């Protein structure tokens, strides 16, 4: 979707890097919201080990506003793709409310080991922290929070499957745990799958698209992020699955 130019919002921009020194591309900008293409391996927030994070680059995304933007949701360090930011407190509050109410449509693409037997379905497994000391480490548990993921097969081949994943809930590591618990872990996942801690293929999970109903009287804003290089190599040989055949006339509901 082309970037929208608004009064006081600076010169028109094409999708690309907001600054040549930024390690990510800007996918969308308007008066309230930014969407960036977060690369795999870049944490969003500073952690105890230090190092570069997206947080350190936020001042370069002010575009004339007095405050830096803030993230409206989470992406894991090793997940790439669409990350939404609010440009000022009122915009951030609006975005946080949309995410909390589940009104933002999020689409992920994942290359998984093996794959489901069907072509689409749901994973409905409650999740809770595996350890009280590490709240990000999740497990399936009947006492956990309800967690629902919808999936659809986009391609298959060579023992791997490309899945479209739509998280209905937004639990920590939901997609990674749901796929692993269903018997098809995400390729390169060193925590819930078989990926090595170091030197592996990298997590093959990408926030492909977001659709945000930000303005009540305007169509929702739809933004897509291109696949990163390490996923393009895996996705290229996967054969698209044929569409479901239409049932005979007499069997249609």
N, C-alpha and C positions, 0 to 999 in steps of 0.2 A: 504494500500500500504506500503511495507516495507520501512524503512528509508534508505536513500542512504548515503554511506560513500564516502566522497571526500577528496582529499589531504588537510592536514591541518585542517580537520574538527573534529579531536578528535577520540576517540575509537568508534567502531560500537555500535549503540543503538537499542533496541527494543522499539516499542511504549509503553509508560508508563510515569511515572513522571520523568522529567529531574532532579529533586531534591526531596528527600523525604519530604522536608518542603513546597513544592509548593502545592497550593490548586487546582491544575488542572493537567491534563495529557497532554503530548506532543504527538501529533498524527503524525507529519511529520517534517522532517528536511533535508534541503540540504544547499548548499552554499549561496543561495539567500533568502530562504523562510522558515518560521516555520508555522505550524498550531497547535494551542492548542485547547483543549476541555474546553471552558470556562464554569464554573458552573453557574447555575441560582443563582441570588442574589449577584454576584460579579460584581461591576461596572468596566468598562474598565478604565475610567479616574477619577482622584480626583474631588470631588465636594465640595460645600460650607459646607456640613455637616461633612466632613472628613471621616475617616474610611478606612478600607482595600480596595484596588483596585488592578486590574491586573497590573497597572502601577508600583506599589511598588515592583513587582516581576521580572520586565524585566531585571534587571542586572544579574539575575541568568540564563538568557537565552542567554547570549552573546557567550558561547562556544568558548572562546578564542579570539573573535573579540574585537576590542577596544571600540566599541559602543554597546549600548543595542539595541535590535530590536524595531521597532515601528509598531503600528497597521495600516493595509492597508485599513480597512473599519470599520464599526460600528456594535456593537451588543448591544441591550438594556441590562440594568442591570439584568432583570429577564428572559432574553432569554439565553438558554444554547446552547452549540455546537461549531461548527467549526469557529475559528477566525484566520484570516491570518495576519502574521506579516512579514515585510521586515527586513532583517538582517543588511542592511547598506543603506545609502542614495540612491545609484543607484538602488538597488533592490527595495526599497520602491517606487521610482519614476516609475519604470517599473510596479509594481503591481498597483499603483494608476491609471496609464494610462489604464491598463486592466479593472479595475473596472469601471472607468469613461466611457469607451467605451462599457460597457456591455458584455465584452468577457468572464467574469468569470461566470460560471453556478453555481447558488446557489439554493439549495433545502432545504426547511424547512418542518418539520412535525408539525402539530398542532392538538390537540384535541379540537373540537368546540362543543358548545351547540346546539343541534338540528342538522342542516346540510342542504346542498343544496338538491334540488329535483333530479337533474341530477347526472351524474357520472363524468363529467369533464366540464370545461368551463373557462371563463375569467371574471375578475372584472375590469372594466375600469371606474374608478371614480377619478376625479381630487382632489388633496388635497392641503390644505393650513393651516398655523397656526391658531388656534382658538383664541389665545390671543397674542397680541404683546409683552406682558411681559413674556410669557412662550412659546418660539419657538418650544418646543418639543410637545406641546399639539395640535393635528391636528384635522381637520374636513374635510368633503367632501364639496367642493364648486366649482361651475362652473368656477369661476375665478382663481382656484388654478392650480398647476402644473399637467400636464398629469401624470397619475399613472396607471400602468397595472400590474395585478397579474394573473397568470395562476394557476388553481387548478385541482386536481384530487382526487377522493374519494378512500381511501385505505381500510376503514373498517367502519362498522356501528354497533350500538347496544345500548340499554338502553338510548335512547334519546341523544346520542352523536355520533360524527363522527370523524374519523381520516382522515385528509386531507394532501395531499402533495401540498405544495405551492411553486411556482416559481415566485419570483418578477422580472419582466422585467425591471422596474424602481426601484430606490432605495430611495424612500422618507422616511422621518422620520415616524416611527410607521405605515408604509404602510400596512403590513399584518394585524395588529391589527385593524386598522380603516376599511380596506376593508371587513374583515370578519364581524365585528360588523354592518357596514352599510348594509351588505347583509342579515342580519337577523340571523347569526350564529356566535356570538362572541366567541373568544377563551376562553376556560375554565380557570378560575382563573384570568382573566384580571380585575384589580380593577379600571382602568381608562375608558375603552371603553366597558367593559362587566359588569357582575354581581358579580365579585369576591370581597370579602371584603378587606378592606385596611390592616387588620392584621388577622393572623390566618387562612387564606384561603388555598386552595389546591396548590397555586402557579401557575404562568403562564405556561400553557401547550404549549409552543412554543419552538422548538428546531431546530437549524441550523444543519440539518442532514448531508449535504454533500456540498463540493465545488469541482469544477473542474477548474483548472487554466492552461491555455495554456502559461506557463511561458517561455518555450524554443522553439524557432521557428522550430528547426529540430528534436524535440522529441515529443512523445505523450503528451497530457495534463496530468497534475498531478491530480489524483482523490483521495480525502480523505473523509472518513466518520467518524462521531462521534456517539458512542453508545447512546441510549436513557438514560436519567437520571432516577433514581429510581422512582420519583413521576409520570413520564409519563409512565413507563413500567407497573405500576399497572393499569392505565386507559386503556392502549392500549391492554393489554392481552385479555380482554373479547370481544373486538370489532371484529366482523366477517368480514373477507376479502370479498370484493365485487367481484362477478364473472366477468370475462372479457366480453367485448362486443361481442355478437355473430356475426359471419361473415354474411354479407348479401347474399341472394341467388345469384347464378351465374349470372342470367340475370339482377340483379340490381346493379352489381358492376360497378364502374366508369371506 
